[in-house]
Amino acid sequence: MIQFISVLDLSAKTLKDQAGRIVNMPDNPVRIVSLAPSITEIVFSLEQEKRLAGVTQFSDFPVQAQKMPKVGSYVHLDLEKIVSLKPDLCIAIKDGNPVEVIARLEKMGIPVYAVNPVNMDSVLTAIKEIGNILNAETQAEVLTQNMISRINHVKTQVAKLRHRPGVFFQIGINPIVAVGRKTFIHELIVNAGGTNLSQGDIPYPRFSHEQVIALSPEILIITSMARGEIFQKVKEQWKRWPEMPAVKNNRIYLVDSNIFDRPTPRMVTGLEQLFGIIHPETGKTKK
């Protein structure tokens, strides 16, 4: 049975979150429930994991997060489990967590602060805001400044290059799904010095093999939530079209989906990896 609780007597901080909501919360929250894997990573990166009372199902980085109590997936939250952990604050994703669950948590007196990391700038903002909430402003400043420095280093190198190779970034295997302009990965491709061949208004467009071949990608990158041998099988399937530039020049790459799909501090690692893949003449890359 779910019981209503109140943490209002602990509230000493009032902030507007990235969803535009006014949130009253404890000045020093000690029991946090993270409602998305990306938030879990950010809390760990700020060295505030001691505050985590629970995380979502696919919070698998760093490895310590795998051992923590789970509260369902970020799209299918377990309300009773969240409440049983007695959090004094939940941190949510604006356009990912179910609104009805957030509303019910708030009615029970559990404050919910939402972040909205949809691109590199807003990831940096989310890190700083979570740092502020957790009284880890110094850690957040050091972390974001390091990220900005690394991002600018890649941008400086890209600015010197004349050619932006055509990249097809495959995030779905069956059907083939790529990335449009309104995605985090598109921004990474562009900043890494590539041309996103699937850019368009549809965030995650679908393609047939024939349509991909017609785009003549110079580079084909494959990432998926699927793991294991299926990655290598998909790579081998593309080799059936040896005239495609990416096949002809042996430029098909398999990458870790979590580094590219999650808006976390690791996005900079993803950017650096992409730069190495797209412009191997200036960086190291692995196939």
LINQUIKA-V432378 format. One record per backbone hydrogen bond with DSSP energy under -0.5 kcal/mol. CO is the residue of the C=O (numbers start at 0). NH is the residue of the N-H. E is the energy in kcal/mol with one decimal. If there is no record, write none. Layout:
co:CO nh:NH e:E
co:CO nh:NH e:E
This chain:
co:6 nh:9 e:-1.6
co:6 nh:10 e:-0.7
co:7 nh:10 e:-0.9
co:9 nh:26 e:-1.0
co:12 nh:24 e:-2.8
co:14 nh:16 e:-0.6
co:14 nh:22 e:-3.5
co:16 nh:19 e:-2.0
co:20 nh:16 e:-2.6
co:20 nh:22 e:-0.6
co:22 nh:14 e:-2.3
co:22 nh:24 e:-0.5
co:24 nh:11 e:-1.8
co:24 nh:12 e:-1.9
co:25 nh:28 e:-0.6
co:30 nh:87 e:-2.1
co:30 nh:88 e:-1.3
co:31 nh:33 e:-0.6
co:31 nh:52 e:-3.7
co:31 nh:53 e:-1.3
co:32 nh:90 e:-2.1
co:35 nh:39 e:-1.9
co:36 nh:40 e:-2.2
co:37 nh:41 e:-2.0
co:38 nh:42 e:-2.6
co:39 nh:43 e:-2.2
co:40 nh:44 e:-2.6
co:41 nh:45 e:-1.4
co:42 nh:47 e:-2.3
co:43 nh:46 e:-2.1
co:47 nh:50 e:-2.0
co:48 nh:51 e:-1.5
co:50 nh:31 e:-3.5
co:53 nh:33 e:-2.4
co:54 nh:70 e:-1.9
co:55 nh:58 e:-1.8
co:57 nh:59 e:-1.6
co:61 nh:64 e:-1.9
co:62 nh:65 e:-1.4
co:63 nh:66 e:-1.2
co:64 nh:67 e:-1.2
co:68 nh:54 e:-2.7
co:70 nh:77 e:-2.5
co:71 nh:56 e:-2.4
co:71 nh:70 e:-0.6
co:75 nh:72 e:-1.0
co:76 nh:78 e:-1.0
co:77 nh:81 e:-2.2
co:78 nh:82 e:-2.4
co:79 nh:83 e:-2.3
co:80 nh:84 e:-1.1
co:81 nh:84 e:-0.9
co:81 nh:86 e:-0.6
co:82 nh:85 e:-1.8
co:87 nh:25 e:-0.6
co:88 nh:32 e:-1.9
co:89 nh:91 e:-0.5
co:89 nh:112 e:-2.6
co:90 nh:34 e:-2.4
co:91 nh:114 e:-2.5
co:92 nh:95 e:-1.3
co:92 nh:96 e:-1.5
co:97 nh:100 e:-0.5
co:97 nh:101 e:-1.7
co:98 nh:102 e:-2.5
co:99 nh:103 e:-1.8
co:100 nh:104 e:-2.3
co:101 nh:105 e:-2.1
co:102 nh:106 e:-1.9
co:103 nh:107 e:-1.3
co:104 nh:109 e:-2.4
co:105 nh:108 e:-1.5
co:107 nh:4 e:-1.8
co:108 nh:6 e:-0.8
co:108 nh:110 e:-0.7
co:110 nh:89 e:-2.3
co:111 nh:113 e:-0.5
co:112 nh:91 e:-2.8
co:113 nh:17 e:-2.2
co:114 nh:93 e:-3.0
co:115 nh:117 e:-1.2
co:118 nh:122 e:-1.9
co:119 nh:123 e:-2.0
co:120 nh:124 e:-2.0
co:121 nh:125 e:-2.4
co:122 nh:126 e:-2.4
co:123 nh:127 e:-2.0
co:124 nh:128 e:-2.6
co:125 nh:129 e:-2.7
co:126 nh:130 e:-2.3
co:127 nh:131 e:-2.1
co:128 nh:132 e:-2.4
co:129 nh:133 e:-2.2
co:130 nh:135 e:-3.9
co:131 nh:134 e:-1.2
co:132 nh:28 e:-0.5
co:135 nh:139 e:-2.3
co:136 nh:140 e:-2.4
co:137 nh:141 e:-2.4
co:138 nh:142 e:-2.5
co:139 nh:143 e:-2.6
co:140 nh:144 e:-2.2
co:141 nh:145 e:-1.9
co:142 nh:146 e:-2.1
co:143 nh:147 e:-2.8
co:144 nh:148 e:-2.2
co:145 nh:149 e:-2.0
co:146 nh:150 e:-2.6
co:147 nh:151 e:-2.8
co:148 nh:152 e:-1.7
co:149 nh:153 e:-1.8
co:150 nh:154 e:-2.4
co:151 nh:155 e:-2.4
co:152 nh:156 e:-1.7
co:153 nh:157 e:-2.5
co:154 nh:158 e:-2.1
co:155 nh:159 e:-0.5
co:156 nh:159 e:-1.0
co:157 nh:160 e:-1.8
co:162 nh:164 e:-0.6
co:164 nh:194 e:-2.9
co:165 nh:217 e:-1.4
co:165 nh:218 e:-1.9
co:166 nh:168 e:-0.6
co:166 nh:196 e:-2.6
co:167 nh:169 e:-0.8
co:167 nh:220 e:-2.5
co:168 nh:170 e:-0.6
co:169 nh:222 e:-3.1
co:171 nh:176 e:-1.3
co:175 nh:206 e:-2.2
co:176 nh:170 e:-2.8
co:176 nh:171 e:-1.6
co:179 nh:182 e:-0.5
co:180 nh:182 e:-1.2
co:182 nh:186 e:-1.3
co:183 nh:187 e:-1.6
co:184 nh:188 e:-2.5
co:185 nh:189 e:-2.4
co:186 nh:190 e:-2.5
co:187 nh:191 e:-1.5
co:188 nh:193 e:-2.4
co:189 nh:192 e:-1.6
co:193 nh:195 e:-0.5
co:194 nh:166 e:-3.4
co:194 nh:196 e:-0.8
co:195 nh:198 e:-1.4
co:199 nh:180 e:-2.1
co:199 nh:181 e:-0.6
co:200 nh:202 e:-0.5
co:201 nh:204 e:-0.6
co:202 nh:179 e:-3.7
co:204 nh:177 e:-2.5
co:206 nh:175 e:-0.7
co:207 nh:211 e:-1.9
co:208 nh:212 e:-2.5
co:209 nh:213 e:-2.0
co:210 nh:214 e:-1.0
co:211 nh:214 e:-0.7
co:211 nh:215 e:-0.6
co:211 nh:216 e:-0.6
co:212 nh:215 e:-1.4
co:216 nh:245 e:-1.7
co:218 nh:167 e:-2.5
co:219 nh:252 e:-2.7
co:220 nh:169 e:-3.3
co:221 nh:254 e:-2.1
co:226 nh:229 e:-0.7
co:227 nh:230 e:-1.3
co:227 nh:231 e:-0.5
co:228 nh:232 e:-2.0
co:229 nh:233 e:-2.2
co:230 nh:234 e:-2.0
co:231 nh:235 e:-2.2
co:232 nh:236 e:-2.0
co:233 nh:237 e:-1.6
co:234 nh:238 e:-0.7
co:235 nh:238 e:-0.7
co:236 nh:239 e:-1.7
co:237 nh:240 e:-1.8
co:240 nh:243 e:-1.8
co:243 nh:246 e:-1.2
co:243 nh:247 e:-2.9
co:244 nh:248 e:-2.4
co:245 nh:250 e:-3.7
co:246 nh:249 e:-1.5
co:250 nh:219 e:-2.2
co:252 nh:221 e:-3.0
co:255 nh:258 e:-0.7
co:255 nh:259 e:-0.9
co:256 nh:259 e:-0.6
co:256 nh:260 e:-3.1
co:257 nh:261 e:-1.2
co:261 nh:263 e:-1.8
co:263 nh:266 e:-2.3
co:264 nh:267 e:-1.4
co:265 nh:269 e:-2.1
co:266 nh:270 e:-2.4
co:267 nh:271 e:-2.6
co:268 nh:272 e:-2.5
co:269 nh:273 e:-2.6
co:270 nh:274 e:-2.4
co:271 nh:275 e:-2.0
co:272 nh:276 e:-2.1
co:273 nh:277 e:-3.2
co:274 nh:278 e:-2.5
co:276 nh:279 e:-0.6
co:278 nh:281 e:-2.2
co:278 nh:282 e:-0.7
